[in-house]
Amino acid sequence: MNEEIKFLLDAAKESMDAAIVHLEKEFLKIRAGKASPAMLSNVKVDYYGSQTPLSQVANINTPDARTISVQPWEKNMLQEIEKAIMQANLGFNPMNNGDYVIINVPPLTEERRRDLVKQAKGEAEDAKVSVRTARQDANKEIRDLDISEDLQKNAETDVQELTDTYTQRIDTFLDNKEVEIMKV
């Protein structure tokens, strides 16, 4: 196989891998009934005038499947952390016991589960768009190469096979996440 084609295929594969990694991170943020520190990954706290991720000002744990505990490294940050969690609009009601903030994760309603499945499907579709964009870019670059028509067709077929493989992986991730969300 031509070195340039191999390079283009590797670049496309790398882009598609990045789409899968991003999808996995986004799926971690979608809660499926169990408490997880990743649920608070988007929370930013006002830390001495600058917006800082919660994970950089506190220790986040899950003592059980329905509870998240946030222990700040500085006690004077308790109110700020509590306020930041409320402002993040995650549907949580944090409680401050003087040492750390406790969040009871409520069980999901059927309607909320359906909304989370829709959100997961949206994230999966975004990942598929990224994979298709990588395919489009690779095919464009293959057409720009000075190679025979047969090599070009074979390379485009390889890119399509790669795209199909990654699309199937995304569908598998989505199916697993959907089962996880809908499980009571």
C-alpha positions as CSV (number, residue, x, y, z in Angstrom):
1,M,0.0,0.0,0.0
2,N,1.1,3.5,-0.8
3,E,2.8,5.3,2.2
4,E,0.7,8.4,1.6
5,I,-2.6,6.4,1.7
6,K,-1.5,4.6,4.8
7,F,-0.8,7.9,6.5
8,L,-4.2,9.3,5.5
9,L,-5.9,6.1,6.8
10,D,-4.0,6.4,10.1
11,A,-5.0,10.1,10.4
12,A,-8.7,9.2,9.7
13,K,-8.5,6.4,12.3
14,E,-7.0,8.8,14.8
15,S,-9.8,11.3,14.3
16,M,-12.4,8.6,14.6
17,D,-10.7,7.3,17.9
18,A,-10.9,10.9,19.2
19,A,-14.7,10.9,18.5
20,I,-15.1,7.7,20.4
21,V,-13.1,9.0,23.4
22,H,-15.2,12.2,23.4
23,L,-18.4,10.1,23.3
24,E,-17.2,8.0,26.3
25,K,-16.5,11.2,28.3
26,E,-19.9,12.6,27.5
27,F,-21.6,9.4,28.4
28,L,-19.9,9.5,31.8
29,K,-21.7,12.8,32.5
30,I,-25.1,11.3,31.8
31,R,-26.2,9.8,35.0
32,A,-27.8,6.4,35.0
33,G,-29.3,6.2,38.5
34,K,-25.9,5.6,40.2
35,A,-24.0,8.4,41.9
36,S,-20.7,9.2,40.2
37,P,-18.0,11.9,40.7
38,A,-18.2,12.5,36.9
39,M,-21.7,14.0,37.5
40,L,-20.0,17.1,39.0
41,S,-17.3,17.4,36.3
42,N,-18.9,20.6,34.8
43,V,-19.3,22.4,38.1
44,K,-17.1,25.5,38.4
45,V,-16.5,27.1,41.8
46,D,-15.7,30.8,42.5
47,Y,-12.2,30.2,44.0
48,Y,-10.8,33.5,45.1
49,G,-12.2,35.3,42.1
50,S,-11.6,32.8,39.4
51,Q,-13.9,30.0,38.1
52,T,-12.2,26.7,39.0
53,P,-13.3,23.2,38.4
54,L,-14.8,21.6,41.6
55,S,-12.3,18.7,41.4
56,Q,-9.5,21.2,41.9
57,V,-10.8,22.6,45.2
58,A,-12.3,19.5,46.8
59,N,-12.2,15.7,47.0
60,I,-15.3,14.1,45.4
61,N,-16.3,10.6,46.5
62,T,-19.3,8.3,46.3
63,P,-19.7,6.5,49.6
64,D,-22.7,4.5,48.2
65,A,-24.8,4.3,45.0
66,R,-27.1,7.2,45.9
67,T,-24.7,9.7,47.6
68,I,-21.9,12.0,46.5
69,S,-19.7,13.6,49.1
70,V,-17.7,16.7,48.4
71,Q,-14.9,17.4,50.9
72,P,-13.3,20.8,50.3
73,W,-9.6,21.3,51.0
74,E,-10.4,24.6,52.7
75,K,-13.4,24.7,55.1
76,N,-14.3,28.3,54.0
77,M,-15.2,27.0,50.5
78,L,-18.2,25.0,51.7
79,Q,-20.8,27.7,50.9
80,E,-19.1,28.5,47.6
81,I,-19.2,24.8,46.6
82,E,-22.8,24.5,47.7
83,K,-23.8,27.6,45.7
84,A,-21.9,26.3,42.6
85,I,-23.6,22.9,42.7
86,M,-27.0,24.7,42.9
87,Q,-26.1,27.1,40.0
88,A,-25.0,24.2,37.8
89,N,-28.7,23.2,37.6
90,L,-28.1,19.5,37.8
91,G,-31.2,18.8,39.8
92,F,-29.3,18.2,43.1
93,N,-30.0,19.6,46.5
94,P,-26.6,19.8,48.3
95,M,-26.5,19.7,52.1
96,N,-23.7,21.1,54.2
97,N,-22.8,19.4,57.4
98,G,-20.0,21.7,58.4
99,D,-17.2,19.4,57.1
100,Y,-18.3,18.5,53.6
101,V,-21.2,18.8,51.2
102,I,-23.5,15.8,50.8
103,I,-25.6,15.2,47.7
104,N,-28.3,12.6,47.7
105,V,-28.9,11.5,44.1
106,P,-32.6,11.0,43.6
107,P,-33.8,8.0,41.7
108,L,-34.7,8.7,38.1
109,T,-38.3,9.0,37.0
110,E,-39.4,7.3,33.8
111,E,-39.7,10.7,32.0
112,R,-36.2,11.7,33.1
113,R,-34.8,8.4,31.9
114,R,-36.3,9.0,28.5
115,D,-34.8,12.5,28.4
116,L,-31.4,11.0,29.3
117,V,-31.7,8.5,26.5
118,K,-32.5,11.3,24.1
119,Q,-29.5,13.2,25.3
120,A,-27.3,10.0,24.9
121,K,-28.7,9.6,21.3
122,G,-27.8,13.2,20.6
123,E,-24.2,12.6,21.8
124,A,-23.9,9.5,19.8
125,E,-25.1,11.3,16.7
126,D,-22.5,14.0,17.3
127,A,-19.9,11.3,17.4
128,K,-21.2,9.8,14.2
129,V,-21.0,13.2,12.5
130,S,-17.3,13.5,13.6
131,V,-16.6,10.1,12.2
132,R,-18.3,11.0,8.9
133,T,-16.4,14.3,8.8
134,A,-13.1,12.3,9.2
135,R,-14.2,10.1,6.4
136,Q,-15.0,13.1,4.2
137,D,-11.6,14.7,4.9
138,A,-9.7,11.4,4.2
139,N,-11.6,10.9,0.9
140,K,-10.9,14.4,-0.2
141,E,-7.2,14.1,0.5
142,I,-7.1,10.7,-1.3
143,R,-8.7,12.3,-4.4
144,D,-6.0,15.0,-4.2
145,L,-3.2,12.5,-4.3
146,D,-1.5,11.7,-7.6
147,I,-2.3,8.0,-7.7
148,S,-4.0,5.5,-10.1
149,E,-7.8,5.3,-10.1
150,D,-7.7,1.7,-8.8
151,L,-5.6,2.7,-5.8
152,Q,-7.9,5.6,-5.1
153,K,-11.0,3.4,-5.2
154,N,-9.3,0.8,-2.9
155,A,-8.3,3.6,-0.4
156,E,-11.8,5.0,-0.4
157,T,-13.2,1.5,0.2
158,D,-10.8,1.2,3.2
159,V,-11.9,4.5,4.6
160,Q,-15.6,3.5,4.3
161,E,-14.9,0.2,6.1
162,L,-13.2,2.1,8.8
163,T,-16.2,4.5,9.0
164,D,-18.6,1.5,9.2
165,T,-16.5,-0.1,12.0
166,Y,-16.6,3.1,14.1
167,T,-20.3,3.7,13.5
168,Q,-21.0,0.2,14.8
169,R,-18.9,0.9,17.9
170,I,-20.8,4.1,18.5
171,D,-24.1,2.2,18.1
172,T,-22.9,-0.5,20.6
173,F,-21.9,2.2,23.1
174,L,-25.3,3.9,22.7
175,D,-27.2,0.6,23.1
176,N,-25.2,-0.2,26.3
177,K,-25.8,3.3,27.7
178,E,-29.5,3.1,26.9
179,V,-29.9,-0.2,28.8
180,E,-27.9,1.3,31.7
181,I,-30.2,4.4,31.8
182,M,-33.5,2.5,31.5
183,K,-32.6,-0.2,34.1
184,V,-34.5,0.6,37.3
